[in-house]
Amino acid sequence: AVPNPGWDARKLWLLTYKEADRVVTIEGLARDGEDVSELARRLALSNYFDAVKLLPAAKVKDTKGLEMLKFQLQAKVKY
């Protein structure tokens, strides 16, 4: 697996980053599932995260009525 060099990270927003016992939970919004998959791929390929897991996502609407994907990722931190 290699990261997509043309990925535009501006289509994904992180809302929370919580760590407990070296397990990180990241919650955010994305334009679509491809952006979430790219973030998960990049975390898995990094030297700082391991066992990256996508949690169930849901479609939501923002304040302007735009459909977004609310997602959560979980990973172990390596430090």
C-alpha positions in Angstrom: 0.0 0.0 0.0 1.3 3.4 -0.9 -0.2 6.8 -0.2 -2.0 8.7 -3.0 0.4 11.6 -3.9 -2.5 13.6 -5.3 -4.7 13.4 -2.2 -6.2 16.8 -1.0 -6.3 16.6 2.8 -8.4 19.7 2.9 -11.5 17.5 2.3 -11.1 15.9 5.7 -11.4 17.6 9.2 -10.3 16.2 12.5 -12.6 16.9 15.4 -11.1 15.0 18.3 -7.9 13.2 19.1 -8.1 11.2 22.3 -5.4 8.9 23.8 -5.7 6.4 26.6 -3.2 3.6 27.4 -1.5 4.2 24.0 -4.7 3.7 22.0 -5.8 6.7 20.0 -9.3 7.5 18.9 -9.6 10.0 16.1 -13.0 11.4 15.1 -13.7 13.7 12.2 -15.7 14.6 9.1 -14.9 13.8 5.5 -16.4 14.5 2.1 -16.4 10.8 1.3 -15.0 7.4 2.3 -12.0 7.6 0.0 -10.6 10.5 2.1 -11.1 8.4 5.3 -9.4 5.4 3.7 -6.5 7.6 2.6 -6.0 8.9 6.2 -6.1 5.4 7.6 -3.6 4.2 4.9 -1.2 7.1 5.8 -1.5 6.4 9.5 -0.8 2.7 9.0 2.3 3.5 6.9 3.7 5.9 9.4 6.3 5.1 12.0 4.0 6.4 14.8 0.9 4.3 14.6 0.1 0.6 14.4 -3.1 -1.5 14.2 -5.1 1.2 12.5 -8.8 0.3 12.5 -11.7 2.0 10.9 -14.8 2.2 13.1 -18.4 2.4 11.7 -19.1 5.8 10.0 -22.4 7.6 9.4 -23.6 10.2 6.9 -24.5 13.6 8.5 -25.4 17.0 7.2 -23.5 20.1 8.1 -25.1 23.5 8.9 -25.4 24.3 5.2 -27.1 21.0 4.4 -24.0 19.5 2.8 -23.7 15.7 3.3 -20.6 14.6 5.1 -19.2 11.4 6.5 -18.6 11.3 10.3 -15.9 8.8 11.0 -13.8 7.3 13.8 -10.4 5.6 13.6 -8.6 3.8 16.3 -4.9 3.0 16.4 -2.1 2.1 18.7 0.6 4.7 19.3 4.3 3.7 18.9 6.6 5.8 21.1 
